[in-house]
């Protein structure tokens, strides 16, 4: 927290009227880090420490910070994010027009740590560098991903965040779109973050994301269809991201059970091959490697090494199936009323951070 906070305080280009940096958190007792942050706030008047004493969640921390925020634009960042120096200037180009929300491009900066972080690094480049940008162009809509997002202050203070949603960012996105606000994706507004470095951290992060999307699918699908403010293209995209996303994950995990049942029924191990299956196999198995290659071509410098693209290309199918399994566990947990929020742990020393500046 301290390292990224200092980096952002020192390096972000400031408008003429200056900036305020609100660090939202909650702790019932004084911690050593809070003492150090208070000392820093005395030296840096633009830093405001917002301890939401009665808060029990990240969402309550965010809403508490919104009550304190001033200015015309609010930028939301997770504590591990390092933002580009020109982020405010680039975001304001959009917000000064009729755009209400701008989502930037999130990159992973600890991709070299292990195989898992390498996969997440390429995955994020595909997601933020290609998929979000393409959807924004094709369907004239986008989403706020929870961090590296820039809002018109009056819009965000009206929308706020819902305390009982696991993915408060997607919920806020959909409520904003349903009310007629506009979102754009700008992949030139870059911030870097940390990927989970352990299998456990990855599991709990993605399970929360999956369960949160599942919640939003049932809460927002009909309002999306009935919203008078969303175009047919936007409604199609959000139907794809909401209901079809859930349906696809449920069907995808049935691939091997169906194949096994086919073998049992035939009494022998044979592959049911026809032109359609050959096409589907090539398309499915080739899409991951193809996206990985395009991601490194479109990635801003410094680009990640080519071997990570090769690793992702080889691991794309099992990696996707693993995420589908997480999705199914998330749905099961939701059905049985399990809504635990497990904080994702990240690790990076000050020396590592300094080496990557």
ABEGO torsion letter per residue (X at the ends): XAAAAAAAAAABBBBAAEBBBBBBBBBABBBAAAAAAAAAAAABAABBBBBBAABABAAAAAAAAAAABBEABBBBBBAABBBBAAAAAAAAAAAABABABBBBBBBBAAAAABAAAAAAAAAAAAAAAAAAAAAAAAAGBBBBAGBGBBBBAAAAAAAEBBAABABAAAAAAAAAAAAGBBBBBBAABBBBBBBBABAAAAAAAAAAAAAAAAAAAAAAAAAAAABAABBAAAAAAAAAABAAAAAAAAAAAAAAAAAAAAAAAAGBBBBBBBAAAAAAAAAAAAAAAAAAAAAAAABBOBBBBAAAAAAAAAAAAAAAAAAAAAAAAAAAAAAAGBABBBBBBBBBBAAAAAAAX
